[in-house]
Structure formats: structure tokens, C-alpha cells
Amino acid sequence: MESELVVQNLTVRYGAVVAAEGVSFTVKPGECVVLLGANGAGKTSTLHGIGGLTPSVGTVRLGDVELGHLSASRRARAGLGHVLEGRHVFPDMTVAENLDVARPRSGAKPPVRPLELLPELKEHLNRAAGRLSGGQQQMLAIARAVAGAPQAIMLDEPTNGLAPKLVARTTEIIATLRDLGYAVLVVEQRLEVAQNLAADVLVLRHGHIVHEVNGTDPELPDLLHAAYLS
Ligand SMILES: Nc1ncnc2c1ncn2[C@@H]1O[C@H](COP(=O)(O)OP(=O)(O)OP(=O)(O)O)[C@@H](O)[C@H]1O
């Protein structure tokens, strides 16, 4: 996995609403970038624009491959993993079946097997995914993304609604993905996730990147506070 994710001048509009404008950043392999910002700042729209789930203009490149003209499914096949907000597992399929259908037809193997990364899923392999707890469904959603043998992984609010212990576990999994060499892009509401990951943080406000700092920067809480209020 040596592909960097490059986003240049990405703009996402919904009719007259400009959700993200001129957004540019790079996520290198083995690096984690976290998008923080208030509700409506444009975080999910940015991820959806990159993933091809919503129309956008600008450049999205993964390694040498231009993704901008590709459908969402082709972007996934090109190596862009996307863990959507809200977990999106197939509720009537078992955990094992959810993982099976996520495997790429190319036969490409991920650097870590999903169940090695998330051994807590092993005891639930024969359960319907819809019967798992919210936290377990989040783990399965991440495992599905890994099963797809991506180069880069985007996660949209992966800790949303999770108990503190599971927030910590999810943060640990994101750190492992980064350390395995994936380019990891995370949308978060929780400052402590970015701090604990010591990630590069992009603060979004009204669809624009207004700050770019490390998660450990002591000024980050104040910068974020100001961006939330303005
Ligand atoms: N499908 C849509 N149609 C019209 N406007 C939309 C749509 N989706 C998002 N928006 C608007 O685009 C802007 C950015 O929304 P977005 O969901 O990307 O922000 P966000 O930072 O992810 O917020 P949240 O944390 O609440 O998910 C907001 O003004 C929102 O109302």
C-alpha cells in the first residue's frame, strides 16, 4: 500500500448550497488526517465528494489513478475504502456473509485479515449483522472496508454514539490501520480522537479548511471552539 490520497480544489454543491469549496489536502500512506468541524461544516460532503457518492468538481487521485470521473463503486475498486456514517452493514446477512461479499473480485488480499484486526467479531460470525450492538456493527463496517483490500480508508464519524470504551477501541483500530500503511482519512466530532491519534487535523468551517494543525497542538481546542462559534 503505497498510494497517497490527493484532494485538490474539491467543491461539493447541492443546488445553491455550497457544502465544501476549494478543499485541498493529501493523506500519505501511513498517515491519518482528521476532519473536524461543527455540524454542517461540510465534513461528510467532503468525504462523499471524494468517494463519488455525491457530484463534485476538483481532483481526487489515489496513487497514480485519477478517481474524479469514476463512479463510487469504481473508486472502491480502485482502492478507496469508505466506512459510511451510520454503519451500513447488511442486516439480514451474517457477519461472515457481510465480510464475504466485501472481498474484491480481483482476489487482492489486504495486508491484515479483517478478523485479525478485529478478533472481537469472531464469536459473532454466524449472527445476523442486524442483531449486533451498535459498537459491533461499527467494527463490522470497518472490517468490511478492510476486506475490500483498499489502499486508503475513509471513516465517517466512526465513534458516533459509542460508549467511551468503544471510542478508545475504535481509536486504537484507526491507529493500527495507519501503522499498517493505509492512508486514513477520518471525519470526527470528538477532539480527543484526533488528539489521541496525534493526527493532522483539518478544521472545516462553512465548507472551507480554516486551520491545519496537529492533534496534539495545545491551541487546537481554542481554534476549534472559535470555528464552532463563528
Ligand atoms: N443532500 C443534501 N442536500 C442539500 N444540502 C445538503 C445535503 N447534504 C448536506 N447538505 C448541506 O451541506 C452543508 C454541509 O453538510 P455536511 O453534512 O457535509 O456537514 P457535516 O460537517 O458533515 O455536518 P454533520 O456533522 O452534521 O454531519 C450543510 O449546510 C447541509 O445542510
The ligand as an SDF file (V2000), in Angstrom:
LIG
                    3D

 31 33  0  0  0  0  0  0  0  0999 V2000
  -28.3150   16.1780    0.3460 N   0  0  0  0  0  0  0  0  0  0  0  0
  -28.2050   17.4700    0.6740 C   0  0  0  0  0  0  0  0  0  0  0  0
  -28.9670   18.4030    0.0670 N   0  0  0  0  0  0  0  0  0  0  0  0
  -28.8560   19.7220    0.3680 C   0  0  0  0  0  0  0  0  0  0  0  0
  -27.9970   20.2230    1.2910 N   0  0  0  0  0  0  0  0  0  0  0  0
  -27.2200   19.3360    1.9330 C   0  0  0  0  0  0  0  0  0  0  0  0
  -27.2770   17.9180    1.6740 C   0  0  0  0  0  0  0  0  0  0  0  0
  -26.3790   17.3000    2.4730 N   0  0  0  0  0  0  0  0  0  0  0  0
  -25.7760   18.2700    3.2050 C   0  0  0  0  0  0  0  0  0  0  0  0
  -26.2840   19.4820    2.8840 N   0  0  0  0  0  0  0  0  0  0  0  0
  -25.8700   20.7750    3.4280 C   0  0  0  0  0  0  0  0  0  0  0  0
  -24.4830   20.9110    3.1540 O   0  0  0  0  0  0  0  0  0  0  0  0
  -23.8270   21.5190    4.2650 C   0  0  0  0  0  0  0  0  0  0  0  0
  -22.7250   20.6020    4.7740 C   0  0  0  0  0  0  0  0  0  0  0  0
  -23.3340   19.4260    5.3260 O   0  0  0  0  0  0  0  0  0  0  0  0
  -22.4710   18.1640    5.7970 P   0  0  0  0  0  0  0  0  0  0  0  0
  -23.4330   17.0770    6.1760 O   0  0  0  0  0  0  0  0  0  0  0  0
  -21.4470   17.8520    4.7970 O   0  0  0  0  0  0  0  0  0  0  0  0
  -21.7580   18.7420    7.0890 O   0  0  0  0  0  0  0  0  0  0  0  0
  -21.0560   17.9540    8.2720 P   0  0  0  0  0  0  0  0  0  0  0  0
  -19.9040   18.7960    8.6700 O   0  0  0  0  0  0  0  0  0  0  0  0
  -20.7730   16.5570    7.8800 O   0  0  0  0  0  0  0  0  0  0  0  0
  -22.1410   18.0010    9.4090 O   0  0  0  0  0  0  0  0  0  0  0  0
  -22.6640   16.8280   10.3930 P   0  0  0  0  0  0  0  0  0  0  0  0
  -21.6220   16.7010   11.4350 O   0  0  0  0  0  0  0  0  0  0  0  0
  -23.9570   17.3790   10.8970 O   0  0  0  0  0  0  0  0  0  0  0  0
  -22.8430   15.5750    9.5670 O   0  0  0  0  0  0  0  0  0  0  0  0
  -24.9070   21.8330    5.2960 C   0  0  0  0  0  0  0  0  0  0  0  0
  -25.3440   23.1510    5.0890 O   0  0  0  0  0  0  0  0  0  0  0  0
  -26.0060   20.8460    4.9390 C   0  0  0  0  0  0  0  0  0  0  0  0
  -27.2690   21.3360    5.3130 O   0  0  0  0  0  0  0  0  0  0  0  0
  1  2  1  0
  2  3  1  0
  2  7  2  0
  3  4  2  0
  4  5  1  0
  5  6  2  0
  6  7  1  0
  6 10  1  0
  7  8  1  0
  8  9  2  0
  9 10  1  0
 10 11  1  0
 11 12  1  0
 11 30  1  0
 12 13  1  0
 13 14  1  0
 13 28  1  0
 14 15  1  0
 15 16  1  0
 16 17  2  0
 16 18  1  0
 16 19  1  0
 19 20  1  0
 20 21  2  0
 20 22  1  0
 20 23  1  0
 23 24  1  0
 24 25  2  0
 24 26  1  0
 24 27  1  0
 28 29  1  0
 28 30  1  0
 30 31  1  0
M  END
$$$$
